Amino acid sequence: MIVELIWSEITKNENGFPVEQYHSIQAYGKEKSATRSEVYEAMRAGVDVKTVLEVRQEDWEQTRHLVDGKPEYARKVKLSGCEYRIVRGYKKGKATIELTCE
């Protein structure tokens, strides 16, 4: 399925004032179920896990941008018309990134 990875950057407008600018790319994602232990651990931390997605590492790297000199990646994902916040992303295998979303 096609998902949309979304991130924002703070830039300055023509008058020098900060403006939030949104960016997005489309990527192929595979929806997975969150495991029982993952859901309970997240609940203890106050996070309500809605879905888990697997995306290709190449697509994930396209969202890379610098914030205060440190690399950042997409913070939101749009899936089937719904927008989710990415709470955790980690490398799974050699070519995929698993995103836990709320």
Long-range contacts (C-beta under 8 A, 24 or more apart in sequence): 1-28, 1-29, 1-30, 1-31, 1-79, 1-80, 2-26, 2-27, 2-28, 2-29, 3-27, 3-28, 3-29, 3-53, 3-55, 3-77, 3-78, 3-79, 4-77, 4-78, 4-79, 5-55, 5-59, 5-60, 5-62, 5-63, 5-74, 5-76, 5-77, 6-74, 6-75, 6-76, 6-77, 6-78, 6-83, 7-63, 7-65, 7-72, 7-73, 7-74, 7-75, 7-76, 8-75, 9-65, 9-67, 23-63, 23-65, 24-78, 25-59, 25-62, 25-63, 27-55, 27-56, 27-59, 27-60, 27-62, 28-55, 28-56, 28-59, 29-53, 29-54, 29-55, 29-77, 29-79, 30-54, 30-55, 31-79, 32-98, 34-100, 38-100, 42-87, 42-100, 42-102, 47-87, 47-102, 48-102, 49-87, 49-100, 49-101, 49-102, 50-84, 50-101, 50-102, 51-79, 51-84, 51-101, 52-98, 52-99, 52-100, 52-101, 53-77, 53-79, 53-98, 53-99, 53-101, 54-92, 54-96, 54-97, 54-98, 54-99, 55-96, 55-97, 55-99, 56-95, 56-96, 56-97, 57-91, 57-94, 57-95, 57-96, 57-97, 58-95, 60-89, 60-97, 77-101
